[in-house]
Amino acid sequence: MAIIIKHFLSISGFNTICGMVVGKKYLNESPAEQGVVDSDELPRTFDQLFLLTGALNIGDLIPWINFLDLQGFGKKMKTLRKKFDNLLDHIIDDAQMGQNKQKDSKVRTMFDVLMELLENPNLEFHFTRKHIKAVLQVWILSLTPF
């Protein structure tokens, strides 16, 4: 039986990042555990995301035929965006519910700080849920060893 180290590094990396950001892990590390996200699907999703991001798109070279989506990259990217957006929505919703339950907890996560920015009406810059998603996305994509 072959052991794929990349798979375990992906799961550990994602769980570590989620732990730092929202204080909870979201991937199941073994089939017996029931996680929010399937540990087999997420690495494949990120692999596909990185593959599509670096692929040569004919529509980028010849902009007037980009609307045809000859290689199907546009459709695949929209599907990936929906998956990733749903994951981020779930993480934010779950963390908000957890934050409401643990108001007197002395341990603060990055999410707690982001929520304070979201709820602060005195800021010059209007901070929204989309900004929280962007911060989470940057953290997850830049620090996860997929």
Residue frames as a rotation matrix with the C-alpha (Angstrom) as fourth column:
MET 1
0.583 0.812 0.000 0.00
0.812 -0.583 0.000 0.00
0.000 0.000 -1.000 0.00
ALA 2
-0.373 -0.723 0.581 1.51
0.722 -0.619 -0.308 3.30
0.582 0.305 0.754 -1.10
ILE 3
0.243 0.362 -0.900 1.42
0.832 -0.555 0.002 6.27
-0.499 -0.749 -0.436 1.23
ILE 4
0.103 -0.135 0.986 1.05
0.738 -0.654 -0.166 9.59
0.667 0.745 0.032 -0.51
ILE 5
-0.437 -0.400 -0.805 2.76
0.874 -0.398 -0.277 12.13
-0.210 -0.825 0.524 1.69
LYS 6
-0.930 0.096 0.355 1.38
0.073 -0.899 0.433 15.07
0.360 0.428 0.829 -0.31
HIS 7
-0.031 0.995 -0.094 -2.14
0.237 0.098 0.967 14.06
0.971 0.008 -0.238 0.71
PHE 8
0.340 0.126 -0.932 -1.31
0.918 0.171 0.358 14.08
0.205 -0.977 -0.058 4.44
LEU 9
-0.726 -0.623 -0.292 0.63
0.657 -0.754 -0.025 17.33
-0.205 -0.209 0.956 4.14
SER 10
-0.671 0.557 0.490 -2.37
0.053 -0.623 0.780 18.92
0.740 0.550 0.388 2.43
ILE 11
0.353 0.847 -0.397 -4.75
0.472 0.206 0.857 17.83
0.808 -0.490 -0.328 5.17
SER 12
0.095 -0.398 -0.912 -2.39
0.987 -0.080 0.138 18.88
-0.128 -0.914 0.386 7.97
GLY 13
-0.866 -0.478 0.144 -1.63
0.498 -0.850 0.170 22.22
0.041 0.219 0.975 6.32
PHE 14
-0.374 0.814 0.445 -5.28
0.047 -0.463 0.885 23.07
0.926 0.352 0.135 5.75
ASN 15
0.501 0.574 -0.648 -6.26
0.640 0.259 0.724 22.06
0.583 -0.777 -0.237 9.30
THR 16
-0.273 -0.690 -0.670 -3.38
0.943 -0.328 -0.046 24.06
-0.188 -0.645 0.741 10.78
ILE 17
-0.910 -0.050 0.412 -4.38
0.210 -0.912 0.352 27.17
0.358 0.407 0.840 8.84
CYS 18
0.028 0.992 0.124 -8.04
0.093 -0.126 0.988 26.79
0.995 -0.016 -0.095 9.78
GLY 19
0.336 0.027 -0.941 -6.99
0.902 0.279 0.330 26.29
0.272 -0.960 0.069 13.39
MET 20
-0.677 -0.650 -0.344 -4.98
0.712 -0.697 -0.084 29.52
-0.186 -0.302 0.935 13.37
VAL 21
-0.863 0.316 0.395 -7.62
-0.008 -0.789 0.615 31.53
0.506 0.527 0.683 11.56
VAL 22
-0.038 0.969 0.246 -10.91
-0.585 -0.221 0.780 30.31
0.810 -0.115 0.575 13.07
GLY 23
-0.415 -0.222 0.882 -9.84
-0.907 0.183 -0.380 27.94
-0.077 -0.958 -0.277 15.85
LYS 24
0.357 0.584 0.729 -11.24
-0.427 0.796 -0.429 24.73
-0.831 -0.158 0.534 14.32
LYS 25
-0.807 -0.591 -0.003 -10.20
-0.287 0.388 0.876 22.08
-0.516 0.707 -0.483 11.83
TYR 26
0.108 0.904 -0.414 -12.41
-0.816 -0.157 -0.556 21.34
-0.567 0.398 0.721 8.85
LEU 27
0.058 -0.127 -0.990 -10.88
-0.803 0.583 -0.122 18.31
0.593 0.802 -0.068 7.17
ASN 28
0.879 0.181 0.442 -11.23
-0.407 0.769 0.494 14.74
-0.250 -0.613 0.749 8.35
GLU 29
-0.020 -0.994 -0.108 -7.81
-0.983 0.000 0.185 13.12
-0.184 0.110 -0.977 8.72
SER 30
-0.948 -0.218 0.230 -9.04
-0.182 0.969 0.169 9.56
-0.260 0.118 -0.958 8.50
PRO 31
-0.639 0.743 -0.200 -12.11
-0.083 0.192 0.978 7.85
0.765 0.641 -0.061 7.01
ALA 32
-0.344 0.517 -0.784 -13.47
0.877 0.475 -0.071 7.21
0.336 -0.712 -0.616 10.52
GLU 33
-0.649 0.074 -0.758 -13.65
0.401 -0.813 -0.422 10.95
-0.647 -0.577 0.498 11.29
GLN 34
0.218 0.767 0.604 -16.52
0.976 -0.173 -0.132 13.00
0.003 0.618 -0.786 9.97
GLY 35
-0.668 -0.510 -0.542 -15.17
0.482 -0.851 0.207 16.37
-0.567 -0.123 0.814 8.83
VAL 36
0.212 0.739 -0.640 -16.93
-0.092 -0.637 -0.766 19.21
-0.973 0.221 -0.067 7.13
VAL 37
0.422 -0.191 -0.886 -14.86
-0.895 -0.242 -0.374 18.86
-0.143 0.951 -0.274 3.96
ASP 38
0.979 -0.077 0.188 -13.90
0.107 0.982 -0.157 15.61
-0.172 0.174 0.970 2.29
SER 39
0.351 -0.929 -0.120 -10.15
-0.312 -0.237 0.920 15.15
-0.883 -0.286 -0.373 2.62
ASP 40
-0.228 -0.413 0.882 -9.95
0.686 0.574 0.447 13.51
-0.691 0.707 0.153 -0.80
GLU 41
0.514 0.552 0.656 -11.86
0.858 -0.352 -0.375 16.19
0.024 0.755 -0.655 -2.67
LEU 42
0.896 -0.085 -0.436 -10.12
0.043 -0.961 0.274 19.30
-0.442 -0.264 -0.857 -1.36
PRO 43
-0.117 -0.991 -0.070 -6.57
-0.040 -0.066 0.997 18.48
-0.992 0.120 -0.032 -2.54
ARG 44
-0.337 0.060 0.940 -7.96
0.881 0.373 0.292 17.56
-0.333 0.926 -0.178 -5.97
THR 45
0.735 0.665 0.130 -9.84
0.675 -0.701 -0.230 20.85
-0.062 0.257 -0.964 -6.06
PHE 46
0.639 -0.566 -0.521 -6.72
-0.215 -0.782 0.585 22.84
-0.738 -0.261 -0.622 -5.21
ASP 47
-0.380 -0.767 0.517 -4.65
0.345 0.400 0.849 20.86
-0.858 0.501 0.113 -7.71
GLN 48
0.033 0.484 0.874 -7.18
0.998 0.028 -0.053 21.70
-0.050 0.875 -0.482 -10.40
LEU 49
0.903 0.298 -0.310 -7.23
0.323 -0.946 0.032 25.35
-0.284 -0.129 -0.950 -9.32
PHE 50
0.208 -0.912 -0.354 -3.44
-0.233 -0.398 0.887 25.66
-0.950 -0.102 -0.295 -9.56
LEU 51
-0.436 -0.320 0.841 -3.42
0.649 0.535 0.540 23.79
-0.623 0.782 -0.026 -12.88
LEU 52
0.383 0.691 0.613 -6.05
0.923 -0.316 -0.220 26.09
0.042 0.650 -0.759 -14.39
THR 53
0.815 -0.119 -0.567 -4.37
0.094 -0.939 0.332 29.19
-0.572 -0.323 -0.754 -13.02
GLY 54
-0.086 -0.972 -0.218 -1.13
-0.293 -0.184 0.938 28.33
-0.952 0.145 -0.269 -14.81
ALA 55
-0.012 0.122 0.992 -2.63
0.739 0.670 -0.074 26.95
-0.674 0.732 -0.098 -18.02
LEU 56
-0.913 -0.303 -0.273 -2.19
0.008 -0.683 0.731 28.70
-0.407 0.665 0.626 -21.35
ASN 57
0.040 0.996 0.083 -5.61
0.466 0.055 -0.883 29.99
-0.884 0.074 -0.461 -22.39
ILE 58
-0.479 -0.184 0.858 -6.08
0.878 -0.097 0.469 30.68
-0.003 0.978 0.208 -26.10
GLY 59
0.544 0.792 0.275 -8.61
0.763 -0.604 0.230 33.39
0.349 0.085 -0.933 -25.21
ASP 60
0.590 -0.430 -0.684 -5.84
0.317 -0.656 0.685 35.32
-0.743 -0.621 -0.251 -23.43
LEU 61
-0.515 -0.837 0.184 -3.75
0.457 -0.086 0.885 35.28
-0.726 0.540 0.427 -26.60
ILE 62
-0.843 0.359 0.400 -6.61
0.288 -0.326 0.900 36.11
0.454 0.875 0.172 -28.95
PRO 63
-0.899 0.416 -0.136 -9.03
-0.011 -0.333 -0.943 38.21
-0.437 -0.846 0.304 -26.83
TRP 64
-0.447 0.785 -0.429 -11.80
-0.892 -0.428 0.146 38.46
-0.069 0.448 0.892 -29.43
ILE 65
-0.089 0.449 -0.889 -12.44
-0.354 0.820 0.449 34.67
0.931 0.355 0.085 -29.20
ASN 66
-0.918 -0.339 0.208 -12.29
-0.288 0.206 -0.935 34.53
0.274 -0.918 -0.287 -25.40
PHE 67
-0.257 0.907 0.335 -16.10
-0.931 -0.139 -0.338 34.43
-0.260 -0.399 0.880 -25.11
LEU 68
0.276 0.343 -0.898 -16.09
-0.690 0.721 0.064 31.05
0.670 0.601 0.436 -26.91
ASP 69
0.226 -0.294 0.929 -14.18
-0.878 0.351 0.324 29.40
-0.421 -0.889 -0.179 -24.03
LEU 70
0.364 -0.092 -0.927 -12.63
-0.764 0.540 -0.353 26.94
0.533 0.837 0.126 -26.49
GLN 71
-0.544 -0.679 -0.493 -10.70
-0.240 0.688 -0.684 24.99
0.804 -0.254 -0.537 -23.85
GLY 72
0.360 0.804 -0.474 -13.45
0.325 0.368 0.871 25.04
0.874 -0.468 -0.129 -21.23
PHE 73
-0.621 -0.694 -0.365 -11.25
0.595 -0.114 -0.796 26.85
0.511 -0.711 0.484 -18.68
GLY 74
-0.687 0.411 0.600 -13.89
-0.495 -0.869 0.028 29.50
0.533 -0.277 0.800 -17.95
LYS 75
0.383 0.894 -0.233 -16.51
-0.470 0.405 0.784 26.91
0.795 -0.191 0.575 -17.06
LYS 76
0.219 -0.388 -0.895 -14.08
0.629 0.757 -0.174 24.93
0.746 -0.525 0.410 -14.89
MET 77
-0.817 -0.564 0.120 -12.94
0.307 -0.602 -0.737 28.08
0.488 -0.565 0.665 -13.06
LYS 78
-0.301 0.795 0.527 -16.55
-0.709 -0.556 0.434 29.09
0.638 -0.243 0.731 -12.36
THR 79
0.581 0.486 -0.653 -17.22
-0.009 0.807 0.591 25.63
0.814 -0.337 0.473 -10.91
LEU 80
-0.186 -0.754 -0.630 -14.11
0.780 0.276 -0.561 25.83
0.597 -0.596 0.537 -8.72
ARG 81
-0.794 -0.075 0.603 -15.00
-0.167 -0.927 -0.336 29.35
0.584 -0.368 0.724 -7.61
LYS 82
0.222 0.957 0.184 -18.44
-0.608 -0.012 0.794 28.14
0.762 -0.289 0.580 -6.47
LYS 83
0.500 -0.092 -0.861 -16.91
0.470 0.864 0.181 25.23
0.727 -0.495 0.475 -4.54
PHE 84
-0.526 -0.812 -0.252 -14.34
0.694 -0.238 -0.680 27.43
0.492 -0.533 0.689 -2.86
ASP 85
-0.607 0.390 0.692 -16.89
-0.422 -0.897 0.136 30.18
0.674 -0.210 0.709 -2.17
ASN 86
0.520 0.823 -0.230 -19.22
-0.284 0.420 0.862 27.65
0.806 -0.383 0.451 -0.52
LEU 87
0.173 -0.557 -0.812 -16.34
0.785 0.576 -0.228 26.37
0.595 -0.598 0.537 1.62
LEU 88
-0.823 -0.516 0.237 -15.46
0.310 -0.758 -0.574 29.92
0.476 -0.399 0.784 2.74
ASP 89
-0.168 0.854 0.492 -19.13
-0.591 -0.486 0.643 30.69
0.789 -0.182 0.587 3.45
HIS 90
0.620 0.391 -0.680 -19.38
0.193 0.764 0.615 27.55
0.761 -0.513 0.398 5.56
ILE 91
-0.261 -0.807 -0.530 -16.18
0.830 0.093 -0.549 28.39
0.492 -0.583 0.646 7.47
ILE 92
-0.825 -0.039 0.565 -17.36
-0.116 -0.965 -0.236 31.97
0.554 -0.260 0.791 8.14
ASP 93
0.171 0.971 0.165 -20.88
-0.540 -0.047 0.841 30.91
0.824 -0.232 0.516 9.20
ASP 94
0.525 -0.030 -0.851 -19.53
0.495 0.824 0.276 28.17
0.693 -0.566 0.447 11.43
ALA 95
-0.540 -0.808 -0.237 -16.97
0.709 -0.285 -0.645 30.49
0.453 -0.516 0.726 13.00
GLN 96
-0.566 0.422 0.708 -19.61
-0.415 -0.888 0.197 33.18
0.712 -0.182 0.678 13.60
MET 97
0.569 0.792 -0.221 -21.79
-0.234 0.414 0.880 30.67
0.789 -0.449 0.421 15.43
GLY 98
0.290 -0.566 -0.772 -18.80
0.809 0.576 -0.118 29.52
0.512 -0.590 0.625 17.45
GLN 99
-0.717 -0.562 0.412 -17.81
0.316 -0.790 -0.525 33.11
0.621 -0.246 0.744 18.18
ASN 100
-0.044 0.798 0.602 -21.26
-0.555 -0.520 0.649 33.87
0.831 -0.305 0.465 19.56
LYS 101
0.754 0.335 -0.565 -20.99
0.175 0.727 0.664 30.87
0.633 -0.600 0.489 21.89
GLN 102
0.269 -0.777 -0.569 -17.48
0.959 0.272 0.082 31.72
0.091 -0.568 0.818 23.15
LYS 103
0.676 0.042 0.736 -17.68
0.166 -0.981 -0.096 35.49
0.718 0.187 -0.670 23.76
ASP 104
0.844 -0.319 0.431 -15.79
-0.533 -0.411 0.740 35.25
-0.059 -0.854 -0.517 27.08
SER 105
0.774 -0.623 0.116 -13.00
0.629 0.777 -0.028 33.04
-0.072 0.095 0.993 25.71
LYS 106
0.566 -0.645 -0.514 -9.53
-0.158 -0.696 0.700 34.49
-0.809 -0.316 -0.496 26.24
VAL 107
-0.444 -0.698 0.562 -8.13
0.447 0.371 0.814 32.84
-0.776 0.613 0.147 23.11
ARG 108
0.416 0.540 -0.732 -8.59
-0.361 -0.641 -0.678 35.10
-0.835 0.546 -0.071 20.10
THR 109
0.000 -0.353 0.936 -8.29
0.774 0.592 0.224 33.94
-0.633 0.724 0.273 16.52
MET 110
-0.939 -0.343 -0.022 -7.71
0.228 -0.670 0.706 35.92
-0.258 0.658 0.708 13.37
PHE 111
-0.434 0.858 0.274 -11.41
0.632 0.073 0.771 35.52
0.642 0.508 -0.574 12.63
ASP 112
0.240 0.495 -0.835 -12.29
0.946 -0.313 0.086 37.30
-0.219 -0.810 -0.544 15.89
VAL 113
-0.483 -0.509 -0.712 -10.22
0.315 -0.860 0.401 40.29
-0.817 -0.030 0.576 14.78
LEU 114
-0.955 0.159 0.252 -11.84
0.222 -0.186 0.957 40.26
0.199 0.970 0.142 11.32
MET 115
-0.083 0.989 -0.126 -15.32
0.873 0.133 0.470 40.14
0.481 -0.071 -0.874 12.87
GLU 116
0.039 0.032 -0.999 -14.47
0.731 -0.683 0.007 43.13
-0.682 -0.730 -0.050 15.08
LEU 117
-0.874 -0.385 -0.296 -13.53
0.065 -0.698 0.713 45.03
-0.481 0.604 0.635 11.91
LEU 118
-0.705 0.670 0.235 -16.80
0.484 0.211 0.849 43.96
0.519 0.712 -0.473 10.28
GLU 119
0.195 0.861 -0.469 -18.86
0.935 -0.020 0.353 45.15
0.295 -0.508 -0.809 13.24
ASN 120
-0.331 -0.413 -0.849 -16.98
0.692 -0.718 0.079 48.43
-0.642 -0.561 0.523 13.79
PRO 121
0.582 0.651 0.487 -18.99
0.809 -0.404 -0.427 51.35
-0.081 0.643 -0.762 12.33
ASN 122
0.776 -0.282 -0.565 -16.23
-0.031 -0.910 0.413 53.90
-0.630 -0.303 -0.715 13.05
LEU 123
-0.147 -0.877 0.458 -13.81
0.570 0.303 0.763 52.71
-0.808 0.373 0.455 10.38
GLU 124
-0.231 -0.015 -0.973 -13.05
-0.596 -0.788 0.154 54.88
-0.769 0.615 0.174 7.35
PHE 125
-0.731 -0.086 -0.677 -13.11
-0.619 0.501 0.604 51.78
0.287 0.861 -0.420 5.17
HIS 126
0.276 0.902 0.333 -16.35
-0.947 0.314 -0.064 49.77
-0.162 -0.298 0.941 5.10
PHE 127
-0.798 -0.598 0.075 -15.29
-0.594 0.801 0.067 46.18
-0.100 0.009 -0.995 5.86
THR 128
0.256 0.939 -0.229 -17.63
-0.965 0.263 0.000 43.50
0.060 0.221 0.973 4.45
ARG 129
0.601 0.075 0.796 -18.02
-0.272 0.955 0.115 39.73
-0.751 -0.286 0.595 4.37
LYS 130
0.960 -0.272 0.071 -16.32
0.149 0.280 -0.948 39.70
0.238 0.921 0.310 0.96
HIS 131
0.339 -0.877 0.339 -13.22
-0.743 -0.471 -0.476 41.17
0.577 -0.091 -0.812 2.57
ILE 132
0.199 -0.210 0.957 -13.18
-0.791 0.542 0.284 38.39
-0.578 -0.814 -0.058 5.17
LYS 133
0.874 0.158 0.459 -13.48
0.110 0.856 -0.505 35.82
-0.473 0.491 0.732 2.36
ALA 134
0.788 -0.616 0.011 -10.58
-0.185 -0.253 -0.950 37.46
0.588 0.746 -0.313 0.52
VAL 135
0.107 -0.762 0.638 -8.35
-0.981 -0.187 -0.058 37.36
0.164 -0.620 -0.768 3.59
LEU 136
0.358 0.095 0.929 -9.23
-0.471 0.877 0.092 33.72
-0.806 -0.471 0.359 4.30
GLN 137
0.985 0.042 0.166 -8.66
0.121 0.511 -0.851 32.79
-0.120 0.859 0.498 0.66
VAL 138
0.510 -0.858 0.060 -5.23
-0.571 -0.390 -0.723 34.41
0.644 0.334 -0.689 0.61
TRP 139
0.000 -0.504 0.863 -4.24
-0.964 0.228 0.133 32.64
-0.264 -0.833 -0.487 3.82
ILE 140
0.541 0.290 0.789 -5.49
-0.229 0.954 -0.194 29.24
-0.809 -0.075 0.583 2.71
LEU 141
0.988 -0.112 0.104 -4.06
0.133 0.288 -0.948 29.39
0.076 0.951 0.300 -0.80
SER 142
0.479 -0.863 0.158 -0.70
-0.590 -0.450 -0.670 30.83
0.650 0.228 -0.725 0.18
LEU 143
-0.167 -0.588 0.791 0.02
-0.985 0.132 -0.110 28.65
-0.039 -0.798 -0.602 3.20
THR 144
0.611 0.434 0.662 -1.48
-0.433 0.883 -0.179 25.29
-0.662 -0.177 0.728 2.26
PRO 145
-0.413 -0.904 -0.110 1.16
-0.629 0.196 0.752 22.94
-0.658 0.379 -0.650 0.75
PHE 146
0.640 0.627 0.444 -0.95
-0.038 0.603 -0.797 21.61
-0.767 0.493 0.410 -2.13
